[in-house]
Every structure is written in structure tokens, then in C-alpha cells.
Amino acid sequence: MKLRLALATGTLLVLAAIATPSFAQHRHGVDLPATSSTQELADGEVRRIDPAKGTVVLRHGEIKAIGMGPMTMSFKFKDPTMATGLQVGDRVRFLVERQGDDFVITQIQKAKES
């Protein structure tokens, strides 16, 4: 009986030792998203603006920095004053970061007309 208990305890300790390092590892920046200063600007079109909520709905192309395909969705502004001067229909270029469950626009500018 004591031998079985010792073997069971030893097995649990070995399993715990094997599993624990995977939770404690730090990847030192590997696979972390780029900071906004190195991200590529995404293209979009303003569909709706809600200055009171500090949000904008954009129809956008691929956003490589966060691995998002083309779609239409709402984004929060990092600073609600970023909406100043934007109008529905404006073509824009922007940077977005994931912050928790939110996608936050950290930079936005009207696209230059070609």
C-alpha cells in the first residue's frame, strides 16, 4: 500500500514538474503584435461616426497587423477628438490595436485622393 502511494505521489510530482514550465515561460517578444509605430496603415471608408461614444464604423480591407480580413465593423477611438473632421464616405488610412476585447484606432487620417 505504501509503495502504491509513493508511486502515485511520485508520478503526480513528475507530471506537475513537466506541466509547470509551459505556464511560466515568457516568449520575449516572439509572436507579439508590432507596435503602432511599425504597423502598416490599413485602408477604409467611414460608414458612420458616433462622437458621443467615441466610435466609428469603417468598411476596411485586410488589417495585417492584427490578422483581420476585410469587413465592416465598429472601432473605438483612442481619443474621441480623432473623429474631428471625418465625414461619412471619407476614405481613410488608419492604425488599430487590440486592447482587451476592443479594437482601438490609434491613428487615422483622410486618404490622399489619386
GIURTA-V19750 format. One record per backbone hydrogen bond with DSSP energy under -0.5 kcal/mol. CO is the residue of the C=O (numbers start at 1). NH is the residue of the N-H. If there is no record, write none. Layout:
<<CO & NH> <CO & NH>>
This chain:
<<1 & 5> <2 & 6> <3 & 7> <4 & 8> <5 & 9> <6 & 10> <7 & 11> <8 & 12> <9 & 13> <10 & 14> <11 & 15> <12 & 16> <13 & 17> <14 & 18> <15 & 19> <16 & 20> <17 & 21> <19 & 22> <19 & 23> <20 & 23> <20 & 24> <21 & 25> <27 & 30> <29 & 32> <35 & 38> <35 & 39> <42 & 94> <43 & 61> <44 & 92> <45 & 59> <46 & 89> <48 & 57> <50 & 53> <50 & 54> <50 & 55> <54 & 77> <55 & 50> <56 & 58> <56 & 75> <57 & 47> <57 & 48> <58 & 60> <58 & 73> <59 & 45> <60 & 71> <62 & 64> <63 & 66> <63 & 67> <63 & 68> <64 & 67> <68 & 63> <71 & 60> <73 & 58> <75 & 56> <76 & 105> <79 & 82> <80 & 83> <81 & 84> <83 & 86> <87 & 90> <90 & 46> <91 & 111> <92 & 44> <93 & 109> <94 & 42> <95 & 106> <95 & 107> <97 & 99> <97 & 104> <99 & 102> <102 & 99> <102 & 104> <103 & 76> <104 & 97> <104 & 106> <105 & 78> <107 & 95> <109 & 93>>
